[in-house]
Amino acid sequence: MMPEQNPKKIILGITGGIAAYKSLSLIRLLKKAGHEVKVVITKNGLQFVTPLTLETLSQNKVYSDCFAQNDSYSVEHIAHADWADIVIVAPATANIIGKFANGIADDALSTLLLAVKKPIFIAPAMNVNMLENEAVRRNIEQLIKQGCNFIAPTEGDLACGISANGRMEEPEKIFEIITRFFNQKKKWYPKKAVVTAGPTYEPIDPVRFIGNHSSGLMGFALAEKLSEHGAKVTLITGPTSLKTTNRSIQRVDVVTAKEMSEQTLAHSKNADIIIKAAAVADYTPKTVVSEKIKKKNDEWELAFQKTTDILYELGKRKEKNQCLVGFALETENEAENAKQKLQQKNADFIVLNSLKNSGAGFKSATNQVTIYAKNGAVFEGKCKPKTEVAEEILEFVYEEFFSTEAQRTQRFTEIHR
């Protein structure tokens, strides 16, 4: 393994689980690649690995106590937060995930996590029942909304003696994900990207509207990843509680399909890539009543009219070197409908979501997609956190649309050498 030409400063957070022993291998891999590593560990983590071992491998002092005496005058959790280029928590227990999601800072690691403003990667490790617990799932979803990157656990032998999901991803895979993150950080520079996200609300009267269950998570994840990798991003979003974490993202808030259409078409003129992940209403009420409609009759009929098909309009106006990515949420004949949409809308890619896949679709922190490309290429993903799915979508799109034939041939040769 060749040393990294641009070594990074990495904080590795370790918590109290049997998977803590894997963190030793991860330190070795990071150090061998030329990165500088500092370890922040919880008191429970010290039950599984010793400070001497961690300091020997990392060649840095281990930080485990907020109130330990320090030779230099500095608040260590702030100093560490400022020092780091990236933070990795591996293994991450349900306890540290819960603390971070709810703003609790009662030890060295939880305090650091609240102070750091750099990219954070979290690799959970816990019993499958804990992983599937509603509170844990809610905490993970909250951290994903805050912009944290989750490295999904795998199926395998757990400490409780069963084989199930919840095993921390192997150090080699975590190292690969982190390396890819560093190498691709400016891959999209200086491209201009427009991403749409969230639902639209179509008003009926001053207090009622027609909407859908879209949370906006997928679109926000795509916008954050594009910005992270160097693109200049405009995010056009419908009503959502989500916040952007990257300050370079230009956010445009809209409510209705009409507003979404106007803003998307206006901002897309000079874009290199347009990703239409928003769940835009297909129909809107013909008439919006100015006063609240009173409950009088047993039946109530509404007349609707079609909204502008934004993807179709974008396809009509698409420039030669402009990349257009659409989304399709299907409940039947998924592949057939997605391919038909790809052709009819003149898109370059269609990302297919199926509501039949467990853990995919609206309001879920995870997703599972199949991507169909205009050139015939197909990508079939697995169910993962939406931040990881966003990375997969962007990697596939970049490879199939923006890479040259020579670059694709070179990568193929390297893989099969």
SVG drawing of the C-alpha trace seen along z (x, -y; Angstrom):
<svg xmlns="http://www.w3.org/2000/svg" viewBox="-75 -34 79 53">
<polyline fill="none" stroke="black" stroke-width="0.4" points="0.0,0.0 1.5,-3.3 1.5,-6.2 -1.2,-8.8 0.1,-11.8 -2.2,-14.0 -2.3,-12.5 -5.2,-13.4 -5.7,-14.0 -8.2,-11.3 -9.9,-10.9 -11.0,-7.4 -13.8,-7.1 -14.0,-3.7 -16.9,-2.6 -17.6,0.3 -18.3,3.4 -16.4,6.5 -15.9,5.1 -13.5,2.6 -10.7,5.1 -11.3,4.5 -10.3,0.8 -6.7,1.9 -6.6,3.2 -8.3,0.0 -5.6,-2.1 -2.9,0.0 -4.5,-0.5 -4.8,-4.2 -1.3,-4.7 0.2,-2.5 -1.5,-4.8 0.3,-7.8 -2.6,-9.3 -2.2,-10.7 -4.5,-9.0 -5.7,-10.1 -7.9,-7.9 -10.8,-9.1 -12.3,-6.2 -15.1,-5.8 -14.5,-4.2 -16.4,-1.1 -14.2,-0.9 -11.2,-0.6 -12.7,2.7 -11.9,4.2 -8.6,2.5 -5.9,0.9 -4.5,-2.7 -0.9,-1.3 -1.9,0.8 -3.8,-2.2 -1.0,-4.6 1.6,-2.2 -0.3,-1.7 -1.5,-5.4 1.8,-6.9 -0.4,-9.5 -1.7,-9.9 -5.2,-8.4 -7.9,-10.8 -10.5,-9.1 -11.1,-11.6 -12.5,-15.1 -11.0,-16.0 -7.6,-14.5 -4.6,-16.8 -3.1,-18.2 0.4,-19.5 -0.7,-22.2 -3.5,-24.8 -6.3,-23.7 -9.8,-22.3 -9.1,-18.9 -12.4,-18.1 -12.3,-21.5 -8.7,-21.1 -9.3,-17.6 -12.4,-18.8 -10.4,-21.6 -7.4,-19.4 -9.3,-16.6 -10.1,-16.4 -12.6,-13.6 -14.0,-11.6 -14.7,-7.9 -16.7,-6.1 -16.0,-2.4 -17.5,-0.6 -20.5,-2.8 -22.8,-1.4 -26.5,-2.2 -25.4,-4.3 -23.1,-6.7 -25.5,-7.0 -28.3,-7.9 -26.2,-10.4 -25.1,-12.1 -28.6,-12.2 -30.0,-13.8 -27.2,-16.3 -25.9,-14.6 -22.2,-15.2 -21.1,-13.3 -17.7,-11.8 -14.8,-12.5 -16.2,-11.0 -19.8,-12.4 -18.4,-15.8 -16.1,-15.7 -18.9,-14.7 -21.0,-17.7 -18.0,-20.1 -16.7,-18.7 -17.8,-20.4 -15.9,-18.0 -17.3,-14.9 -18.3,-12.1 -18.5,-8.4 -20.3,-6.1 -20.0,-2.3 -22.6,-0.7 -22.1,2.6 -24.8,4.1 -27.2,6.9 -29.8,7.2 -32.7,6.6 -31.1,3.4 -30.3,2.3 -34.0,2.8 -35.3,1.1 -37.5,-1.9 -35.5,-4.3 -32.2,-3.3 -33.6,-3.6 -35.0,-7.0 -31.6,-8.1 -29.8,-6.9 -32.3,-8.7 -31.8,-11.9 -28.0,-11.7 -28.4,-11.1 -30.6,-14.2 -27.7,-16.1 -25.4,-14.9 -23.6,-12.0 -22.4,-9.2 -23.3,-5.7 -21.3,-2.6 -24.0,0.1 -23.4,3.2 -23.3,6.6 -24.7,10.0 -22.4,12.4 -21.6,13.9 -22.5,11.6 -21.2,11.5 -24.6,12.9 -23.9,16.1 -26.3,15.8 -25.6,14.9 -27.6,11.8 -27.3,8.2 -25.4,5.9 -21.8,7.0 -19.5,4.0 -18.2,3.7 -14.7,5.1 -11.8,2.6 -10.7,3.2 -14.1,2.1 -14.2,-0.9 -10.7,-1.9 -11.9,-1.6 -14.9,-3.8 -12.8,-6.5 -10.1,-6.3 -12.8,-6.7 -14.2,-9.7 -10.8,-11.4 -10.0,-10.6 -13.4,-11.7 -13.8,-14.8 -13.2,-17.2 -14.3,-14.8 -17.3,-17.0 -15.3,-20.3 -16.2,-22.7 -19.4,-21.3 -22.7,-23.0 -25.5,-20.8 -29.2,-21.3 -31.0,-18.9 -34.7,-18.8 -36.0,-17.3 -39.0,-16.7 -42.7,-16.8 -44.9,-19.6 -48.1,-20.8 -51.0,-21.7 -53.4,-24.0 -57.2,-23.4 -58.0,-26.3 -56.0,-28.3 -55.7,-25.3 -55.8,-22.2 -53.5,-20.8 -52.8,-17.7 -49.3,-16.2 -47.3,-13.1 -45.0,-11.3 -41.6,-12.4 -39.2,-13.4 -36.6,-14.9 -33.8,-12.7 -32.6,-11.3 -32.4,-14.6 -30.7,-16.2 -28.2,-13.4 -27.4,-13.8 -27.0,-17.6 -24.7,-17.2 -22.5,-14.6 -22.2,-16.7 -21.2,-19.7 -18.8,-17.6 -17.1,-16.4 -16.6,-19.9 -19.8,-20.7 -21.6,-24.1 -25.0,-22.9 -28.4,-24.5 -31.0,-22.6 -34.6,-23.2 -36.8,-21.7 -40.4,-21.4 -41.7,-21.6 -39.4,-19.6 -37.8,-19.9 -34.4,-19.0 -31.5,-21.3 -28.4,-21.5 -25.1,-21.1 -22.8,-22.3 -22.8,-26.1 -21.9,-26.2 -25.2,-24.8 -27.6,-27.4 -31.1,-26.4 -34.3,-27.5 -37.5,-26.7 -40.7,-26.2 -44.2,-24.8 -46.2,-24.0 -45.5,-22.0 -45.8,-25.3 -43.1,-26.9 -40.9,-23.8 -41.3,-23.9 -40.4,-27.6 -37.4,-27.4 -36.0,-24.2 -36.3,-25.3 -34.7,-28.7 -31.7,-27.3 -31.1,-24.4 -30.1,-26.5 -26.4,-26.4 -26.2,-23.2 -23.9,-20.3 -26.1,-17.8 -29.8,-18.0 -31.1,-15.4 -34.8,-15.5 -35.4,-13.6 -38.4,-15.6 -41.8,-13.9 -43.8,-16.5 -47.6,-16.2 -49.0,-15.1 -52.2,-16.9 -53.3,-20.1 -56.8,-21.4 -58.3,-23.5 -59.6,-26.1 -58.1,-27.2 -60.8,-28.6 -59.8,-31.8 -61.7,-30.8 -61.8,-27.6 -64.3,-25.1 -66.9,-24.3 -68.0,-20.7 -71.6,-20.8 -72.3,-18.0 -71.8,-14.3 -69.7,-14.3 -67.1,-16.7 -65.7,-16.6 -62.6,-18.3 -61.6,-18.9 -57.9,-18.5 -55.7,-19.5 -52.3,-18.2 -49.2,-19.9 -46.2,-20.6 -44.1,-17.5 -40.8,-19.0 -38.6,-16.0 -40.2,-16.0 -39.6,-19.8 -36.0,-19.4 -35.6,-16.6 -36.9,-18.8 -34.5,-21.6 -31.5,-19.5 -28.1,-20.6 -25.8,-18.2 -23.4,-17.8 -26.0,-18.2 -26.8,-15.1 -30.4,-14.6 -31.2,-12.1 -34.8,-11.3 -36.4,-9.2 -39.2,-6.7 -41.2,-5.3 -43.1,-2.3 -45.4,0.3 -45.8,2.6 -44.0,3.4 -41.0,1.5 -38.3,2.2 -40.6,1.7 -42.0,-1.6 -38.6,-2.9 -37.2,-2.1 -40.2,-3.6 -39.8,-6.8 -36.1,-6.9 -37.0,-7.1 -40.1,-9.3 -38.4,-12.0 -35.2,-12.0 -33.3,-11.4 -29.8,-10.0 -30.5,-8.0 -33.6,-6.8 -33.2,-5.8 -35.9,-3.3 -37.4,-3.0 -39.8,-0.1 -42.2,-0.4 -42.1,3.4 -38.5,3.4 -38.4,3.4 -36.5,0.3 -36.9,-1.7 -39.1,-4.6 -40.6,-7.6 -39.7,-8.5 -37.1,-5.8 -33.4,-6.5 -32.4,-3.7 -33.1,-3.1 -32.6,-0.5 -32.4,-1.5 -31.8,-0.2 -30.4,-2.7 -31.0,-2.5 -28.7,-4.4 -29.5,-5.6 -26.4,-3.8 -27.8,-0.5 -25.8,-0.2 -27.6,1.0 -26.7,0.7 -28.5,2.8 -27.9,1.6 -28.6,3.1 -30.6,1.5 -28.3,-1.0 -28.4,-4.4 -29.4,-7.1 -26.1,-8.8 -24.4,-5.7 -27.0,-5.3 -26.4,-8.9 -22.7,-8.0 -23.5,-5.0 -25.8,-7.0 -23.2,-9.7 -20.4,-7.2 -22.4,-5.4 -23.6,-8.6 -20.1,-10.0 -18.6,-6.7 -21.2,-6.3 -21.7,-9.9 -18.7,-12.1 -15.8,-9.6 -14.1,-9.3 -13.9,-6.0 -10.2,-5.9 -10.7,-6.3 -13.3,-3.6 -11.0,-1.2 -8.2,-2.0 -10.3,-1.2 -11.5,2.0 -7.9,3.0 -6.8,2.2 -9.7,4.2 -9.0,7.3 -5.2,7.1"/>
</svg>
